[in-house]
Amino acid sequence: TGKLKGGQKKHPKNKLEKFEDSEINEHVDIVLNECPYCNSRDYEELNTENNKDEFDYYIKIIKRRNHFKERRCKHCGKIFRANIPDHLKEDNQYGSNVQATVLTLANVGNVAINKIKRIICGLTSNEINMSEGYISKLQKRGSQKLGTFINDLKFYLTKVSLLYWDDTVVMINTKRACMRFYGNEYAALYCAHEHKNKEGLDEDNILKKLTCKTIVEHDHLTINYNKEYSFVNAECCQHLIRDLEKVSTYISNRTWSKKLKELFQEYDHKRNELIKENKDRFTDEEFDLFMTGINEILLLGVDEHIADDKVYYADTEQALLLRLMEYRDNYIYWMLDFDLPFTNNLSERSLRGIKSKMKVAGQFQNINMATYYANIKSYIETCNRNGINEHTALIKLIEGNPYSLDEILKIGKENAQKKAS
């Protein structure tokens, strides 16, 4: 926005409120034993004081022993006890909260494994000093418990009316690979592949199952126009604006790119104003003016390119003009339906964490490790989009009882209703 970071003028200041007396569970008396003005130790106690509250926490080390006591039935004589859950199968193991904290650092914070080891060790005053190998195995164990969730998530995404998707380059064992995102405001699916190709898309089993009733928002990924796919393609206009800005930057005498950028931004602003007024469409006259403007500007672009086609960046400009002529209608669905987005920024935001992961870790060791990360991120990101804390979700995963997709969406719906009321 160009504004300074932090609180803005005329905005209310966000701060912690003082605790109620009933909330206080610890008192600390802070006193001076001598007068700071004359160093005298002869003083009298007054009934006045200044109180400052403090919100803090500490780590309490728990060395818990679970007793599974056996009993004998007086009726049939058989011995029985409670079933030992899978997360307590060893004689001694790290608890669910410790394991969930490790997975939170790894998959929410994108913290490197060696740093996770040091953080956990420091938080527990060197009591818990787990190996890096154990931390790595936790990823695999967590991922393996999400098979049903991932299958349900894929089925759900094939039934939505609007799907966002994008991909980004990741490194796997020193080679360029691919991490894909499919999702919407309520669900997020990540898939890792060693190659960025159609075979990987079909293996994900999402796009080929979509019908003509689904609109897919993307960043001009031409593979989406494959004849085997039936869905409707909607292009991201924010990416178009960036491409137009590049033309204006590299070829200073071009006017068509500036005019087309201004046209799209003008109508995007108009649409936002109409939405605020509870309107759901442009008038026929407004739409006709927009389409006429596009066509006239593209013709101007062709004329300017032909008149000066030897300059630097002219080939890229030509490719952009041809793309706009061929896919013009795919750039205007947001004009026809106000429920459709102007941009594919949801996908970009969803993949931003993957880029952070690559900055920290550099690469995944192998495709399996990338897949473990993708599965766990799909689970916790879907939880987060529905108002469920990731750490809470990971505790349930560690204990072998992860949230189901139906449970997550139900909680998300309830949270949305509470927020609306």
Secondary structure, 3 states (H helix, E strand, C coil): CCCCCCCCCCCCCCCCCCCCHHHCCCCCCCCCCCCCCCCCCCCCCCCCCCCCCCCCCCCCCCCCCCCCCCEECCCCCCEECCCCCHHHCCCCCCCHHHHHHHHHHHHCCCCCHHHHHHHHHHHCCCCCCCCHHHHHHHHHHHHHCCHHHHHHHHHHHCCCCEEEEEEEEEEECCEEEEEEEEECCCCEEEEEECCCCHHHHHHHCCHHHCCCCCEEEECCCHHHHCCCCCCEEEECHHHHHHHHHHHHHHCCCCCHHHHHHHHHHHHHHHHHHHHHCCCCCCCHHHHHHHHHHHHHHHHHHHHHHHHCCCCCCHHHHHHHHHHHHHCHHHHCHHHHCCCCCCCCHHHHHHHHHHHHHHHHHCCECCHHHHHHHHHHHHHHHHHHHCCCCHHHHHHHHHCCCCCCHHHHHHHHHHHHHHHHC
